[in-house]
Amino acid sequence: MSAVETTAAPASDGGPRLIPAPRFVVGLILPILLAVGWEAAVRFGLATGRLMPPPSRVFATLWELAASGELARHIAATSLRVAVGFGLGVVAGTLAGAVAGYSTLVRRLIDPTLQGLRSIPSIAWVPLFILWLGIFEESKVALIAVGVFFPVYLGVMGAILSVDRKIVEVGRVFRLTGPALVRRILLPAILPAYVLALRSGLGLGWMFVVAAEFMGASEGLGYLLVDGQQLGKPDQIVAAILCFAVLGKITDGLVAAGSAPFLRWQDNFRRED
């Protein structure tokens, strides 16, 4: 166990005892070091901090936005868009991936088209969605759903195709019905890959919301980015980027924590340094 992951605590025999520090503490070491280093570089005149503001200016901007209530409003607008788009993308991606993975005919029919559509950049969908759905919330949510759909679809289809045929044959030997085979064999087998697909889709959802909020949004973290770029406020731009990073990490952690109880049966290799 490394020294950075341990703290000293009194043991029963009077000597020091090392206990593991929380994982998030270790994860904060690198960003804190980078922030302190850049702050010191600006304070000592090694950098101007004009285009890349120091953390003190960024946190001052965040404080001003929070005190005025703007930050909460922008975070709520962006989070709602991501939540709705994520839900729609997950449902569509799961259904399409499950059908394509289970049926060879369906896979040969729809997979080439979906693979081609997957290569289209997110910003290329913007004019079409504005034309179809207008400039309001529907087009923004649709764009986010598209971003979430493809990793979920690929994850589910690939997980089903990678299920060991021998396991399925064992289920058939025990005369499991179709629903029972899915519930007791297929679902546990694809669940780890499905969780990874959800996390990948969620990450793309946060990326696509930026492009979505470029479509004439009047609120949201993407709006803060555009506003900061137009008014020459690099501290506001970095503050919005920091909010995206924090929100993305929190939501990813929620998905991982929510799925952990369903993956306790796994006996994977884990190296403890």
Helices and strands as residue ranges (DSSP letters): G 3-5, E 6-10, E 16-20, H 23-43, H 55-68, H 70-102, H 104-118, H 122-133, H 137-161, H 165-173, H 178-181, I 182-186, H 187-213, H 221-230, H 234-259, G 260-263
